[in-house]
């Protein structure tokens, strides 16, 4: 297996994949020289990494087109190319246009990263999208049986529509909270601490990832518009906007969760 792009996620994936494959690792940056690699992993030039039976692209979305065009003439007939971008519609369009017809393409999106997976990845979720060929079936089987992941099928469009909220809203809220530069707070509630754990889990994600999730997703514009509209209503001079929002469809997700009776204590 070749892995092209040894950033935060690529480096995180190495020990998990090295239990099952001999790995050829390539990255254009010098940091790859400082990594401690397992026995079955070795540094490689681009050609060597691209000539493996399975090639995993773990590069930022902004670099995907350039990398895909660079490896296109190097790929072996019958190779399988797998991407791990946080988006699926546009990346798979790029790969389909750039890569030769003699290779198969499968899109994946691990719904975890180095922070959420530092205690182990078994049971964590990963999306799998069929793009070209039918080897998504084999990929899903390996992810489940080999890595213990909860691999599920989806389409690129359905994936991106949901990620606009699942990831986009999470990252947007976290960046807003970080931008507020909160003062030191001692008297916190469990709810506040849950919120700050959310912030901590994504605060070290790269700006490239943030832009991909909140700006490059074709459905993220709707999320941002709804977020800003709700914030404006809540921030109105009398604060009455909150009543309308709570009574509206905005709780359609949480309404499916059983909630205790109000305790009269905010934030508990």
PARO-944964 format. One record per atom (N, C-alpha, C): residue in three letters; z, x, y. Coordinates in steps of 0.001 Angstrom, whole numbers, padded with zeros to 6 digits, always signed. Layout:
residues N
ALAZXY/...
//
This chain:
residues 268
UNK+000000+000844-001191/UNK+000000+000000+000000/UNK+000000+000879+001240/UNK-000816+000502+002229/UNK-000789+001158+003512/UNK-000093+000273+004532/UNK+000739+000858+005353/UNK+001357+000135+006462/UNK+000920+000827+007741/UNK+000266+000075+008606/UNK-000214+000610+009870/UNK+000599-000034+010986/UNK+001350+000782+011700/UNK+002265+000303+012723/UNK+003696+000422+012246/UNK+004351+001517+012617/UNK+005734+001743+012165/UNK+006653+001621+013378/UNK+006662+000420+013962/UNK+007601+000116+015020/UNK+008896-000388+014417/UNK+009589-001252+015142/UNK+010885-001742+014664/UNK+010751-002479+013334/UNK+009769-003396+013231/UNK+009662-004157+011985/UNK+009029-003333+010875/UNK+008007-002547+011202/UNK+007385-001723+010175/UNK+008381-000779+009532/UNK+009217-000142+010359/UNK+010231+000764+009823/UNK+011263+000004+008991/UNK+011615-001191+009443/UNK+012580-002021+008718/UNK+012050-002402+007333/UNK+010737-002629+007229/UNK+010151-003088+005969/UNK+010006-001981+004931/UNK+009987-000722+005362/UNK+009685+000381+004446/UNK+010591+000407+003211/UNK+011917+000422+003332/UNK+012743+000530+002120/UNK+012602-000670+001190/UNK+012322-001837+001733/UNK+012156-003023+000881/UNK+010859-002934+000081/UNK+009779-002491+000721/UNK+008481-002422+000045/UNK+008369-001194-000849/UNK+009092-000115-000520/UNK+009022+001111-001314/UNK+009616+000925-002711/UNK+010355-000139-002930/UNK+010866-000423-004278/UNK+009755-000918-005201/UNK+008613-001317-004604/UNK+007546-001935-005391/UNK+006204-001217-005263/UNK+006013-000433-004207/UNK+004717+000203-003952/UNK+004912+001656-003534/UNK+003875+002464-003793/UNK+003752+003755-003122/UNK+003158+003475-001747/UNK+003824+003955-000693/UNK+003459+003592+000670/UNK+002805+004756+001404/UNK+001687+004444+002073/UNK+001058+005372+003015/UNK+001273+004810+004408/UNK+001984+005545+005248/UNK+002444+005026+006538/UNK+001697+005708+007671/UNK+001197+004878+008601/UNK+000511+005464+009758/UNK+000975+004790+011038/UNK+001199+005603+012061/UNK+001478+005107+013401/UNK+000939+006127+014388/UNK+000415+005630+015500/UNK-000169+006524+016500/UNK+000884+007271+017290/UNK+002132+006804+017274/UNK+003194+007441+018050/UNK+003876+008564+017288/UNK+004541+009466+018002/UNK+005199+010611+017357/UNK+006504+010260+016657/UNK+007069+009071+016924/UNK+008383+008746+016371/UNK+008387+008686+014851/UNK+007215+008478+014251/UNK+007159+008395+012788/UNK+007624+009694+012141/UNK+007501+010805+012869/UNK+007913+012104+012321/UNK+009421+012202+012174/UNK+010164+011377+012881/UNK+011626+011459+012848/UNK+012245+010540+011804/UNK+011441+009708+011165/UNK+011979+008746+010204/UNK+012348+009425+008886/UNK+013462+009007+008323/UNK+013829+009427+006976/UNK+013200+008439+006002/UNK+012317+008936+005160/UNK+011521+008063+004306/UNK+012028+008095+002867/UNK+011946+006965+002171/UNK+012283+006961+000748/UNK+011251+007759-000050/UNK+011550+008004-001284/UNK+010726+008886-002116/UNK+009287+008389-002242/UNK+009085+007094-002314/UNK+007737+006563-002552/UNK+006965+006297-001261/UNK+007426+006792-000142/UNK+006743+006602+001136/UNK+006355+007954+001727/UNK+005161+008022+002314/UNK+004716+009269+002930/UNK+003900+008956+004177/UNK+003933+009857+005120/UNK+003131+009727+006332/UNK+001673+009980+005980/UNK+000771+009289+006696/UNK-000650+009411+006380/UNK-001478+009234+007635/UNK-002720+009735+007581/UNK-003628+009453+008686/UNK-004164+008034+008547/UNK-004873+007569+009568/UNK-005344+006182+009585/UNK-006267+005902+008403/UNK-007155+006819+008104/UNK-008108+006584+007010/UNK-007401+006410+005679/UNK-006423+007255+005410/UNK-005696+007156+004140/UNK-004951+005831+004036/UNK-004267+005444+005102/UNK-003524+004177+005078/UNK-004467+002986+004910/UNK-005630+003050+005541/UNK-006565+001924+005501/UNK-007316+001828+004184/UNK-007307+002866+003365/UNK-008046+002848+002107/UNK-007189+002427+000913/UNK-006009+001880+001183/UNK-005154+001393+000096/UNK-005610-000001-000360/UNK-005128-000389-001543/UNK-005508-001701-002082/UNK-004977-002835-001219/UNK-003788-002644-000689/UNK-003174-003613+000223/UNK-002869-002886+001519/UNK-003266-003489+002650/UNK-003039-002887+003957/UNK-002261-003883+004812/UNK-001084-003489+005241/UNK-000232-004335+006080/UNK-000361-003864+007522/UNK-000727-004775+008411/UNK-000835-004475+009832/UNK+000431-004950+010526/UNK+001243-004004+010995/UNK+002510-004318+011667/UNK+002470-003818+013103/UNK+001312-003942+013732/UNK+001136-003489+015110/UNK+001396-004650+016064/UNK+001696-004376+017336/UNK+001848-005456+018309/UNK+000562-006266+018439/UNK+000700-007520+018798/UNK-000462-008386+018945/UNK-001480-007793+019912/UNK-001015-007173+020980/UNK-001911-006616+021987/UNK-002795-005509+021421/UNK-002360-004856+020337/UNK-003130-003764+019747/UNK-003926-004193+018524/UNK-003802-005444+018112/UNK-004370-005870+016840/UNK-005889-005752+016807/UNK-006562-006173+017849/UNK-008022-006138+017850/UNK-008523-004700+017743/UNK-007942-003804+018513/UNK-008355-002396+018475/UNK-008137-001792+017097/UNK-006983-002062+016500/UNK-006678-001516+015183/UNK-007600-002117+014123/UNK-007846-003421+014195/UNK-008716-004071+013213/UNK-010117-003473+013245/UNK-010640-003216+014426/UNK-011982-002626+014542/UNK-011993-001177+014058/UNK-010876-000482+014246/UNK-010808+000906+013798/UNK-010780+001018+012274/UNK-010104+000088+011601/UNK-009992+000192+010142/UNK-011133-000502+009415/UNK-011903-001339+010100/UNK-012956-002130+009445/UNK-013884-001276+008580/UNK-014413-000160+009075/UNK-015321+000628+008226/UNK-014606+001440+007146/UNK-013281+001467+007176/UNK-012516+002275+006236/UNK-012018+001476+005036/UNK-012001+000168+005137/UNK-011402-000664+004101/UNK-012246-000672+002827/UNK-011560-000612+001678/UNK-012237-000639+000386/UNK-012687-002064+000057/UNK-013815-002243-000607/UNK-014196-003575-001088/UNK-013104-004153-001983/UNK-012741-005400-001736/UNK-011700-006043-002518/UNK-010294-005816-002002/UNK-010144-005073-000917/UNK-008816-004843-000361/UNK-008229-006141+000188/UNK-006920-006148+000277/UNK-006198-007273+000878/UNK-005537-006791+002156/UNK-005819-007469+003274/UNK-005218-007145+004567/UNK-004217-008232+004923/UNK-003000-007831+005228/UNK-001915-008758+005549/UNK-001385-008422+006938/UNK-001241-009431+007792/UNK-000633-009173+009098/UNK+000747-009820+009159/UNK+001580-009336+010091/UNK+002941-009858+010224/UNK+003218-010306+011660/UNK+002171-010660+012401/UNK+002350-011074+013795/UNK+003200-012335+013904/UNK+003869-012475+015050/UNK+004674-013666+015303/UNK+003810-014871+015638/UNK+002549-014653+015916/UNK+001573-015726+016108/UNK+000628-015722+014923/UNK-000095-016827+014734/UNK-001012-016869+013616/UNK-002419-017312+014000/UNK-002608-018209+014935/UNK-003953-018691+015243/UNK-004835-017555+015733/UNK-004467-016945+016850/UNK-005311-015919+017446/UNK-005373-014646+016602/UNK-004281-014123+016038/UNK-004396-012928+015194/UNK-005347-013101+014022/UNK-005302-014245+013359/UNK-006183-014442+012210/UNK-007628-014622+012643/UNK-007848-015178+013828/UNK-009209-015228+014370/UNK-009726-013814+014623/UNK-008887-012966+015176/UNK-009274-011578+015458/UNK-009620-010847+014163/UNK-008780-010972+013144/UNK-009023-010276+011891/UNK-010273-010798+011201/UNK-010487-012091+011225/UNK-011669-012664+010584/UNK-012946-012163+011245/UNK-012903-012012+012580/UNK-014090-011550+013310/UNK-014329-010052+013131/UNK-013249-009278+013005/UNK-013394-007817+013020/UNK-013552-007198+011639/UNK-012984-007811+010608/UNK-012949-007164+009298/UNK-014138-007566+008438/UNK-014622-006669+007586/UNK-015800-006950+006757/UNK-015538-008078+005764/UNK-016629-008704+005329/UNK-016515-009873+004448/UNK-016016-009510+003057/UNK-016001-008214+002703/UNK-015594-007837+001345/UNK-014088-007650+001213/UNK-013300-008045+002227/UNK-011846-007976+002097/UNK-011251-009364+002278/UNK-010107-009598+001666/UNK-009354-010836+001841/UNK-008313-010647+002939/UNK-007935-011759+003564/UNK-006959-011721+004666/UNK-005899-012784+004423/UNK-004639-012389+004557/UNK-003515-013325+004487/UNK-002640-013106+005712/UNK-002291-014185+006381/UNK-001385-014107+007517/UNK+000041-014406+007087/UNK+000972-013598+007550/UNK+002383-013870+007282/UNK+003166-013743+008586/UNK+004313-014375+008615/UNK+005246-014203+009732/UNK+006664-014237+009178/UNK+007298-013080+009039/UNK+008699-013074+008634/UNK+009558-013700+009732/UNK+010311-014727+009387/UNK+011158-015402+010380/UNK+012524-014716+010458/UNK+012468-013402+010505/UNK+013657-012567+010609/UNK+013189-011198+011087/UNK+014127-010339+011369/UNK+013804-009007+011844/UNK+014918-008046+011518/UNK+014884-006850+012107/UNK+015908-005855+011797/UNK+017333-006320+012058/UNK+017543-007142+013092/UNK+018895-007609+013386/UNK+019350-008663+012390/UNK+018536-009706+012209/UNK+018943-010797+011316/UNK+018860-010404+009846/UNK+018113-009344+009527/UNK+017986-008926+008138/UNK+018763-007687+007781/UNK+019631-007224+008687/UNK+020333-005958+008422/UNK+021328-006082+007260/UNK+021766-007295+006950/UNK+022667-007482+005827/UNK+021958-007790+004530/UNK+020633-007740+004537/UNK+019840-008075+003360/UNK+018855-009175+003693/UNK+017740-009236+002983/UNK+016688-010201+003299/UNK+016583-011322+002282/UNK+017321-011258+001196/UNK+017212-012298+000169/UNK+017550-013662+000768/UNK+016660-014627+000535/UNK+016855-015983+001020/UNK+016323-016230+002413/UNK+015915-015181+003133/UNK+015351-015378+004463/UNK+013925-015929+004358/UNK+013458-016544+005422/UNK+012198-017295+005373/UNK+011020-016472+005880/UNK+009843-016732+005294/UNK+008610-016099+005741/UNK+007465-017088+005581/UNK+006679-017243+006637/UNK+005524-018134+006626/UNK+004323-017407+006040/UNK+003509-018123+005267/UNK+002299-017563+004663/UNK+001128-018479+004984/UNK+000062-017894+005557/UNK-001120-018665+005941/UNK-002351-018125+005214/UNK-003080-018999+004555/UNK-004352-018603+003957/UNK-005369-018402+005069/UNK-006076-017260+005034/UNK-007079-016974+006055/UNK-008465-016745+005452/UNK-008541-015844+004479/UNK-009812-015580+003788/UNK-009500-015204+002355/UNK-010147-015888+001410/UNK-009826-015687+000006/UNK-008653-016548-000412/UNK-008218-016353-001646/UNK-007140-017179-002202/UNK-005929-016360-002632/UNK-005847-015109-002176/UNK-004739-014279-002641/UNK-003433-014551-001911/UNK-003431-015539-001026/UNK-002155-015981-000467/UNK-001211-016450-001571/UNK-001775-016944-002662/UNK-000962-017390-003802/UNK-000198-016206-004395/UNK-000886-015071-004551/UNK-000243-013875-005095/UNK+000769-013298-004110/UNK+000421-013321-002828/UNK+001355-012821-001811/UNK+002635-013641-001832/UNK+002494-014946-001859/UNK+003674-015817-001868/UNK+004520-015572-003119/UNK+003851-015380-004248/UNK+004580-015139-005502/UNK+005377-013837-005422/UNK+004759-012779-004869/UNK+005481-011515-004731/UNK+006647-011634-003767/UNK+006431-012295-002637/UNK+007496-012427-001648/UNK+008706-013147-002236/UNK+008445-014113-003088/UNK+009547-014861-003702/UNK+010206-014067-004832/UNK+009396-013628-005800/UNK+009953-012987-006985/UNK+010345-011531-006722/UNK+009547-010819-005921/UNK+009800-009410-005694/UNK+010833-009132-004625/UNK+010777-009881-003520/UNK+011669-009622-002399/UNK+012761-010680-002238/UNK+012668-011771-002998/UNK+013698-012804-002908/UNK+013626-013630-001642/UNK+012463-013643-000991/UNK+012322-014399+000254/UNK+011978-015853-000020/UNK+012281-016685+000939/UNK+011892-018100+000909/UNK+010526-018204+001578/UNK+009466-017999+000794/UNK+008102-018002+001312/UNK+007537-019412+001265/UNK+006965-019869+002374/UNK+006418-021227+002431/UNK+005027-021210+003048/UNK+004204-022167+002613/UNK+002841-022300+003118/UNK+002827-023060+004431/UNK+001918-022681+005298/UNK+001670-023444+006511/UNK+000272-023103+007001/UNK-000207-023824+007996/UNK-001476-023494+008627/UNK-001196-022716+009908/UNK-002156-021933+010387/UNK-001929-021197+011630/UNK-001557-022097+012808/UNK-002232-023232+012944/UNK-001946-024114+014077/UNK-000554-024720+013968/UNK-000204-025206+012796/UNK+001128-025803+012628/UNK+002208-024747+012876/UNK+001978-023554+012388/UNK+002930-022473+012609/UNK+003139-022215+014091/UNK+002054-022044+014837/UNK+002183-021696+016255/UNK+002783-022829+017073/UNK+002466-024069+016721/UNK+003072-025208+017432/UNK+004583-025188+017273/UNK+005067-024919+016065/UNK+006504-024920+015840/UNK+007173-023677+016439/UNK+006494-022527+016338/UNK+007090-021301+016872/UNK+007188-021324+018392/UNK+006360-022130+019058/UNK+006475-022249+020512/UNK+007883-022694+020896/UNK+008516-023494+020043/UNK+009882-023946+020306/UNK+010906-023107+019545/UNK+010657-022882+018257/UNK+011649-022186+017427/UNK+011907-020784+017959/UNK+010844-020041+018276/UNK+011018-018688+018812/UNK+010891-018654+020334/UNK+009885-019352+020849/UNK+009637-019280+022291/UNK+010823-019752+023111/UNK+011398-020878+022737/UNK+012529-021409+023483/UNK+013758-020504+023339/UNK+013975-019984+022125/UNK+015097-019083+021901/UNK+014994-017846+022782/UNK+013819-017228+022805/UNK+013641-016019+023609/UNK+013686-016317+025098/UNK+013132-017443+025509/UNK+013158-017794+026926/UNK+014593-018025+027392/UNK+015359-018793+026633/UNK+016751-019043+026996/UNK+017554-017738+027028/UNK+017307-016879+026051/UNK+018045-015621+025996/UNK+017727-014742+027192/UNK+016457-014684+027581/UNK+016079-013871+028745/UNK+016669-014454+030027/UNK+016724-015764+030115/UNK+017330-016401+031288/UNK+018810-016028+031376/UNK+019517-016098+030261/UNK+020942-015767+030251/UNK+021159-014305+030604/UNK+020338-013419+030064/UNK+020458-011998+030404/UNK+020174-011765+031879/UNK+019198-012481+032435/UNK+018847-012307+033843/UNK+019954-012801+034773/UNK+020827-013686+034273/UNK+021927-014192+035089/UNK+023006-013140+035312/UNK+023014-012079+034481/UNK+024010-011003+034615/UNK+025420-011593+034662/UNK+025825-012231+033567/UNK+027110-012915+033506/UNK+028271-011953+033738/UNK+029311-012408+034419/UNK+030504-011561+034609/UNK+031281-011473+033298/UNK+032199-010520+033172/UNK+033052-010461+031980/UNK+033828-011773+031819/UNK+033801-012324+030603/UNK+034434-013623+030350/UNK+035382-013491+029162/UNK+036629-013888+029360/UNK+037628-013777+028308/UNK+037907-015114+027630/UNK+037870-016194+028392/UNK+038279-017503+027855/UNK+037050-018244+027346/UNK+036529-017794+026205/UNK+035287-018362+025680/UNK+035580-019385+024585/UNK+034624-020261+024378/UNK+034703-021263+023321/UNK+033807-020841+022166/UNK+034002-021434+020985/UNK+033104-021122+019863/UNK+031637-021407+020201/UNK+031376-022476+020945/UNK+029999-022797+021303/UNK+029393-021698+022168/UNK+030155-021213+023139/UNK+029667-020134+023994/UNK+029395-018882+023162/UNK+030271-018577+022227/UNK+030086-017388+021398/UNK+028864-017515+020509/UNK+028575-018730+020015/UNK+027337-018961+019261/UNK+026128-018648+020143/UNK+026174-019107+021377/UNK+025067-018878+022295/UNK+024869-017388+022537/UNK+025965-016648+022730/UNK+025841-015226+023010/UNK+025386-014437+021774/UNK+025694-014941+020577/UNK+025160-014303+019369/UNK+023652-014483+019318/UNK+023174-015643+019764/UNK+021734-015857+019849/UNK+021103-014832+020791/UNK+021729-014643+021950/UNK+021212-013677+022922/UNK+021206-012273+022322/UNK+022294-011907+021660/UNK+022402-010563+021096/UNK+021359-010319+020014/UNK+020987-011363+019278/UNK+020055-011186+018163/UNK+018641-010878+018633/UNK+018300-011190+019884/UNK+016925-010957+020360/UNK+016862-010038+021577/UNK+017997-009607+022111/UNK+017985-008864+023372/UNK+017287-007523+023252/UNK+017210-006974+022042/UNK+016566-005676+021869/UNK+015117-005789+021406/UNK+014603-007010+021291/UNK+013192-007177+020960/UNK+012339-006631+022103/UNK+011169-006135+021757/UNK+010320-005487+022761/UNK+009725-006503+023730/UNK+009319-005999+024892/UNK+008622-006855+025860/UNK+007307-007363+025277/UNK+006655-006538+024435/UNK+005407-006976+023811/UNK+005644-008196+022936/UNK+006744-008180+022176/UNK+007055-009324+021327/UNK+007376-010545+022177/UNK+008146-010356+023243/UNK+008485-011474+024122/UNK+007224-012099+024711/UNK+006293-011268+025180/UNK+005059-011806+025758/UNK+004241-012549+024712/UNK+004170-012003+023509/UNK+003408-012672+022455/UNK+003985-014043+022143/UNK+005312-014111+022046/UNK+005969-015358+021654/UNK+005914-016404+022758/UNK+006133-015994+024003/UNK+006281-016974+025086/UNK+005036-017149+025945/UNK+004091-016209+025863/UNK+002907-016303+026719/UNK+001606-016399+025916/UNK+001489-015620+024833/UNK+000237-015590+024077/UNK+000103-016774+023118/UNK+001198-017362+022728/UNK+001125-018543+021860/UNK+000382-019653+022598/UNK-000706-020191+022031/UNK-001491-021200+022746/UNK-000727-022488+023016/UNK+000400-022685+022353/UNK+001178-023914+022544/UNK+002460-023675+023343/UNK+002671-022439+023806/UNK+003908-022120+024523/UNK+003928-022711+025926/UNK+002764-022968+026509/UNK+002724-023544+027848/UNK+003421-024895+027904/UNK+003228-025701+026877/UNK+003893-027010+026818/UNK+005404-026838+026773/UNK+005872-025868+025955/UNK+007312-025617+025861/UNK+007880-025205+027214/UNK+007212-024273+027902/UNK+007721-023802+029189/UNK+007744-024927+030214/UNK+006708-025775+030207/UNK+006656-026883+031161/UNK+007790-027866+030912/UNK+008059-028168+029650/UNK+009136-029110+029336/UNK+010493-028508+029672/UNK+010650-027200+029424/UNK+011907-026518+029753/UNK+012159-026556+031259/UNK+011149-026192+032037/UNK+011326-026144+033489/UNK+011542-027541+034061/UNK+010845-028534+033506/UNK+011027-029903+033994/UNK+012439-030385+033713/UNK+012934-030131+032504/UNK+014298-030548+032169/UNK+015320-029823+033035/UNK+015103-028516+033280/UNK+016038-027753+034109/UNK+016076-028292+035535/UNK+014926-028657+036073/UNK+014877-029194+037436/UNK+015625-030518+037532/UNK+015446-031356+036501/UNK+016144-032646+036518/UNK+017659-032451+036399/UNK+018065-031530+035534/UNK+019496-031278+035368/UNK+020110-030653+036615/UNK+019312-029899+037340/UNK+019816-029210+038531/UNK+019670-030042+039795/UNK+019358-031322+039648/UNK+019206-032196+040806/UNK+020504-032296+041599/UNK+020432-032777+042844/UNK+021602-032796+043728/UNK+022772-033617+043197/UNK+022492-034660+042411/UNK+023606-035473+041903/UNK+023886-035236+040426/UNK+023036-034428+039780/UNK+023271-034122+038368/UNK+023003-035267+037431/UNK+022440-036373+037930/UNK+022226-037533+037068/UNK+021111-037330+036064/UNK+020306-036271+036239/UNK+019219-036039+035297/UNK+019698-035842+033883/UNK+020910-035343+033710/UNK+021421-035093+032366/UNK+021537-036370+031561/UNK+021889-037478+032224/UNK+022049-038742+031501/UNK+020745-039177+030889/UNK+019680-039122+031677/UNK+018384-039541+031171/UNK+017897-038674+030033/UNK+018140-037371+030125/UNK+017688-036470+029075/UNK+018429-036748+027777/UNK+019731-036936+027852/UNK+020512-037176+026640/UNK+020159-038500+025985/UNK+019693-039470+026790/UNK+019333-040765+026233/UNK+017892-040808+025752/UNK+017118-039780+026100/UNK+015704-039780+025764/UNK+015441-039178+024405/UNK+014167-038792+024211/UNK+013742-038291+022906/UNK+014086-036828+022711/UNK+014701-036189+023693/UNK+015002-034773+023584/UNK+015985-034450+022478/UNK+016727-035449+021970/UNK+017676-035212+020891/UNK+017129-035652+019544/UNK+015808-035787+019448/UNK+015240-036271+018199/UNK+015581-035365+017024/UNK+015732-034048+017272/UNK+016112-033134+016186/UNK+017597-033261+015876/UNK+018444-033151+016905/UNK+019879-033171+016642/UNK+020364-034547+016224/UNK+019616-035606+016535/UNK+020022-036931+016078/UNK+020006-037022+014557/UNK+019284-036105+013887/UNK+019245-036129+012424/UNK+020432-035385+011824/UNK+021255-034814+012671/UNK+022432-034085+012207/UNK+023671-034944+012470/UNK+024492-035122+011475/UNK+025698-035916+011701/UNK+026592-035202+012689/UNK+027044-035941+013694/UNK+027872-035350+014746/UNK+029237-036038+014781/UNK+030303-035267+015020/UNK+031624-035879+015095/UNK+031774-036711+016340/UNK+032757-037576+016333/UNK+033059-038363+017528/UNK+033487-037442+018654/UNK+033182-037793+019897/UNK+033568-036927+021032/UNK+035069-036697+021024/UNK+035442-035421+021270/UNK+036860-035068+021264/UNK+037458-035122+022649/UNK+036575-035188+023671/UNK+037049-035194+025040/UNK+037256-033809+025593/UNK+036979-032751+024741/UNK+037116-031378+025197/UNK+035745-030750+025191/UNK+035252-030353+026344/UNK+033912-029774+026442/UNK+033882-028420+025792/UNK+032777-028179+025062/UNK+032524-026857+024487/UNK+033242-026598+023188/UNK+033840-027570+022575/UNK+034525-027336+021294/UNK+033771-028036+020171/
//
